Amino acid sequence: MEKCPVCRATVTHQTTCRRCKTDLSVLLKMETDALMCREQAMEAFKEKQFAQMFDHAKRSASLVGSPEARKLLACAAVLLKRYPLACRLFE
């Protein structure tokens, strides 16, 4: 997280915003969990476990809807031949 979602102050891995004192720990945990799920999805890809890859990528995208997470989910959808979902994710 680069900016506080409340006041838009720059955040450098603090659990509390320096300006508005908003608790950011839950959001930081979500980002960490999303990153872990993306890494698990990549490991599943390397092992050609595409259904597991899809599940991990879906969890990552649900936690943090970043472009990277959506692209990974779209790639997993293609590997599982879920083409309509992959097309929606690339839009």
Secondary structure, DSSP 8 states (H G I E B T S, - for coil): --B-TTT--B-SS-SB-TTT--B-HHHHHHHHHHHHHHHHHHHHHHTT-HHHHHHHHHHHHHH---HHHHHHHHHHHHHTT-HHHHHHHH-
